[in-house]
Amino acid sequence: MNRRFLNLTLILLLLAVAIWVDLPSNPGLKIGSFEKSFKTVLGLDLRGGMQVILSVPQGITVTQQNLEDASTILENRSNALGVSEVLFQTAGERIIVGDFPGVTNAENIIDQIKQVGQLEFVDFGTNPLPVGTKVQTDFGLSSSSSATPEATTTGATSQPSSTPEPSATPTVVTTPTGEATTSATTEPGATATPEPTIYHTVLTGADLKSVGVIRGQLNDYQVSLEFTPTGGKKFEDWTTNHLETYLGIVLDKTVISTPIIKNAIKDNKGVIEGNFTAESANALAVNLRYGSLPIPLNIEQIRVIGPTLGQDSLDKSLIAGLIGFIIVMLFMGIYYRLPGSLADLSLIFYAVITFAIFRILPVTLTLPGIAGFLLSTGSALDANILIFERLKEELRNGRTMRQAIDLGWKRAWPSIRDSNIAALITSGILFWFGSTFGASFVKGFAVTLALGVIVSLFTAIIVTRTLLNLVIPSIKDPEKRPGLFGL
């Protein structure tokens, strides 16, 4: 009996927390520096928003792995910028499609995250170049001419909006010692044409370990860098031997900062200073943190998805779900009487808990996702129906109520276990194939179905059984009242 009341206490406590999470006015959770908001996340088909189609420029060699890597990096960058619920998927051999639910200006976001993001630390010797100057380096030189950057494991981001574009490209060539010289070749009867600029790259974004945004002594925004042990050692050696020279910080072959080396840097750390705003500094840090894109991308098309149809679909889905719940609860109460009524309470508990999980994770709800949630209620009822039918069989065979309850759960468990495992395996397969463009709606269906099946197991095995074990002992001679159990 003590165990039953303990189970009931835990169930009620869990129910109270779930109801609090489900409240529309829930303020979220804040403990110290930890913050968590609880909100219902709606997908593009229900909420409206924008869809962006990105394409790889013609002439650039691309593989399917390049596209998938670029898609993952874009999604990570978007989420880090605070644009949550974004979905990027590959389509065909050269297309990436991004869905931005609730966003009214996706173009600005794409401009920040689609830059290739190749960060280089370049030796400028004693001749600094202005911010915004386009340069050519010896890193990825062969791919630079075809506009295809060399891929690295970590990269950078878009140039800060305050950085001006240069009006001309300098024609300076550095010698191996870092001193600037000019070079040109002249043919008879022709005007001398300067050779392209070539600068030596000391380190790249691949040598970075972590990136963040900090405030400097003048309260300006700076991007802090921490190098890997190998990169830090190279940086220390180079700064030790190149005091009073300029180290250019170059992003996608454009100078964003030109600090002078005053002393050796020995702690594997450094900062990028510039005319950063909070947004541009964070954008730079995001792309450094999540790696450089292996391919350049162009915005091919931006489509606006209106929320009107989505709201209409959502309203109809909620009405259909409510009608379905009422019909199911009536059936269980009429056919199974007392156990059916307790199962109805478990079903309400199931709905409250599942919706709370959707808000906590959060799960992006789409029309297929709502369908998966409604379908998973069948799993909750299937388990109860199997248990109740077994319970009725044991009562017909002359068992006591206590024996019938225990044997009913024990003998129904193999069927419940196998059916739910099959449902979870199916959900996993659907989720896997739902990552393919054009089948993303299956992914939401699979997630909500799987979560619903897991919660339904808990409610059928724990909640319904606990309620029965607490209610049955309060009934005098329950074996003599078969009508209470639908017999």
Secondary structure by P-SEA (a helix, b strand, c coil): caaaaaaaaaaaaaaaaaaaaacccccccccccbbbbbbbbbccccbbbbbbbbbccccccccaaaaaaaaaaaaaaaaaaccccbbbbbccccbbbbbbcccccaaaaaaaccccbbbbbccccccccccccccccccaaaaaaaccccccccccccccccbbbbccccccccccccccccccccccccccccccbbbbbccccccccccccccccccbbbbbbbbcaaaaaaaaaaaaacccbbbbbcccccccccccccccccccbbbbbccccaaaaaaaaaaaaaccccccccccbbbbbbaaaaaaaaaaaaaaaaaaaaaaaaaaaaacaaaaaaaaaaaaaaaaaaaaaaaaccccccaaaaaaaaaaaaaaaaaaaaaaaaaaaaaaacccaaaaaaaaaaaaaaaaaaaaaaaaaaaaaaaaacccccaaaaaaaaaaaaaaaaaaaaaaacaaaaaaaaccccccccccccccccc
